[in-house]
């Protein structure tokens, strides 16, 4: 008989919220947002068909069902943790789990990870994508790439590149005529990119623009390569296409957002052979400036 198992992330969110009687404190413990905790708990409640918390005046309290479930879940999670540590202690030095945003995975990581695997066949590499914040402290992954204004003070962070926005299109696209006659390609995951570019360029966003939305930025980039319109792109992620003339810059200027991308791991995880080797390799192949690396916790 198949087991009826709820999503593990939802279970962990509930267990922490039940322990602290607070979504905010659970979010701090798991290094996610309170809204993410709330979303996971509601997902679990929907799956179970019962209310685990009563919510009154911005405070939460366990229901009777919630107390029963919390007691059982704590025991189950302790057992999972124990057996996981028993098994993973023998293989953790060889495992490299990377979890990051889909566009960064497709456009930045993929061209770099294949040569790394060829150079280090002793490591077992796992790559997963997510649009949610990756919980490194909760052992969700060994490495992620974080988009932020500054490195995480509690993590080991290697600066990769600054976020610079540029409009790009296929060289076959005619840029004659008003912007309103062009199709602007956008990503639902990054709805502010075009407004940020217009503001940074000192322009008012014209009304009546034709827009084509994609779920992820890399799909918008591919549509631009195919001649489907003008995509707003992160410059670093389309450099190869610009050099190969698959894309061209449609308009100036390039606009800095004040954010950057960082290769991030926990302080403890950064000392593991697989993580350390990958960080060293990224510095080598990317030619990263040594004065920007590494940005260690507390330094």
N, C-alpha and C positions, 0 to 999 in steps of 0.2 A: 504494500500500500504506500502510495507516494506521501511524503511528508508535507504538511501544510506550514511552510516556513515564510514568515514575513521578511521584507527587505532588511538586511543587517544594519544598514545606516540608520533606518528608522528605529530599529530596536535600540541601538546605541544612543540615539538622541533621546528616546523616551527614558532609558535607564538613567542617563545623566540628569534629565529634567526632574525625574522622580526623586532622585537622590538630593538634589538641591532645592526642589520645590520652586524652580525658577527657570524660565527659558533663557534669560540673560546669563545666569551663572553657568548653565549648561553650554551655552554658546562660547563662553570664555574657556571652559575646560576643553571643548572639542575644536576650538579655533575656527569656528564658523559664525555666521550671523544669527541673532535671535529669530529672525524670520525663517531661516533655514531649519532651525530646531522646531519651530511651530509647524512648518510645512511637513516635516518628517513625522511629527506626532499625529497630525491630522490624517496623513497617509496611513499610518498604523491603525488609527481609530476606524478609518473607513474599511480597512482590511479585516479588522476584528468584528466590526459591527457594534461596537460599544464605545462609550465615552470613558477615557482613561483619566481625564482631568475635568474638574468643574472650573469654569473661568468666570470670575466675578471681580469687577472693578480693577482690572489689569493684574489680578493675582490668580494663581492657579493652585488647586488642591486636588490631591488624588481622590478619585472615587473608590468605592469598594472594589470594583473590577480592576481599577488601576493599582491598588495596593496588592491584590492577589497576583496580578501580572508582573509587577515590579519585583516581588519576592522570588518568583520563579525565574524571571529573566536574569537576575543577578547571579543565581547559581549556575544557570546555563552559560552565561558569558564567562564566568570564572573557569568553567570546565573547558570552554573553547580556547580561552587564553592559555591555559595550562598545556593542553595538547599541542597547540600551535607552537608554543615556545619549545616544547620537547622535540618536535620535528624540525622546525626552522633553524634551530641552533646548529644543525649539521650542514645546512645549505645556504644560510643567509649571506655568507661571504661571497657566494657565487651569483646570487640573485641581484638583478637590477630592475626595479619596478619604477617605471616612469609614467606619470599621469598628468595630463596637461590639456589645454584648450585645443579643439580640433584644427583650427587654422594654423596654429603654431606647430602642431604635430605634423601636419601635411606639408607645410611650406618651409619650416625651419629644421625640425628634428629629422624627418625622414631622409633628406639628402646627407645628413651627418651620421646617423646611427648605423647605416649599413656598412660604411668603411670601419667604424668602430668595432662592430661585431666581427668583421673579417680580421681585424687586428687582435681582438681579444675573444677567441672562440670559447675560452674557459668560462665566460660569464653567460648566465641565462637571463636574457632581456625580455621584459614584458612591457608593452606599451598600451595604455588605455587613455581615452579622451573623456572629458567632462566639461560642462559649463559651470559647474559648482566649484566653490573653493575647496582645494584639496587639503585634507587633514593629515599632514605629515606627522604631527605629534601623536595622532591616533593610529599610526602605522598603516595608513591607507596607501602610501607609496613611499619610495625612497627619495625620489627627486620630482620636482615640478618646476614649471616656468611661470613666474609670477609677474603680472603687469601691475605696476605700482609707481607711486611718486618717489618712494624711497625703499631701500631694502628692509626686510623684516628684522628688527633688533634682536629677536630671540632665535634667529636661524642663521645658517651660513649661506651667504648670498654672493653669487658671482654676477657682476654686471655683464649683460650680453650686448644690448644695443638700446639706444634711445628710440622712443616712439615718434616717428615723423610721418605726417600724412601727405600724400601726393595724389592728384587725380591722374589716372592712367587709362589708356585705351589702346586698341590695336592700331598700328600705323595705317591700316586700311580705312579707318574711320575719318570722315571729313569733318573738320572742326569749324567749317564756315557757317556763318549764321548765328542767331542768338542761342544762348544756352538752353532756352525753353524748348528748342527743337531737338535737343540731345536727350538720350535716355541715360539717366543717372542710376548706376547699379549700387545697391545698398545691401547691408547685412542686417538682418533682424537682431542679431546678437550685438551689434554695434550701431545703434540708431543715431548716435550723436556725432558720428565722424564727419558727415557732410556739413552740418551746422558749425562744428568746431573749425573745419577748414575755411568756410566762408568768413567766419569771425576772425580767424587768424590772418586771412588774406586781406582783411579790411573791407570786405564786401557784404552787402545785404543779400540774403538768400532770395533769389527771384521767386515770384509766385508762379503757379501753373507749371511747375517742373514735372517732367515725365520720369517716373521712378519705377524700377523693377527690383523687388525685394527677394533676397535669398536668405536661407537660414544662417549660413556661415559666410565669412568673408572670402574663404578660398573658392567658394562657388561663384561669388561675384567676380573674382579675379579671372577664373576660367571663362566666364561669360564675356569679360572684356577682351581676353585673348581671341575669342571667337568672333569679335566684332559686334558684340551685342550692346555696346554703350560705353560709358565712362564710369570706371569704378574708383572709389576713394580707397586708397591702399596704404598699408604700412610699408614704408619705403624698403626697409630691410628684407621684407618678405617677397618683394618682386624684383630684387636686384638682378637675378639671373635672367628673368624675362626681359628686363630693360637692356641688358648686355647682349642678349641674343636677338634683339629687335622683335620679340613677340609682342612687347608692349612699348609704348612711348609715353612720356609725360605730356598730358593734355594741356595743362595750364600751370603756370607758376603762381605763387611761390610754394615751396615746401614748408609745411607748418608743423612746428614742434608743439606737442601737447603738454610737455612738462612731466610726462611719465616715461618709464623705461621697463625693460624686460630683464628679469633676474633668474638665473639658475639657482634653485633653492633646495637645501636639504637641512635636516636637523643637525645640531652640533655633534651628537653621537653618531648619527648615520654617515656624516661626512668622513669619518675615519674608516669606514668599511672599505675593503679593497675595491669592490665594484664601483662604488660611488666615487671614491678618490680617483680611480683610473679614468672614469668618465669626465670628471671635472678637469683633470690635467689634460686630457685629450681635447676637450672643447677649447681650452685656452690655446693649445698648440695650433689646432687647425683653423681657428677663427682669428688668430693673431690678436688676441685681446690685450689691451694695454695693461702692463703689470701694476701700474699705480692705481688701477681701478679694481684690482683683484688681490685676494679675496676680501670681501667685507664680512669679517667674522662677527659673531655675536659679542656684544659688549665692547667693540673696538670702533 
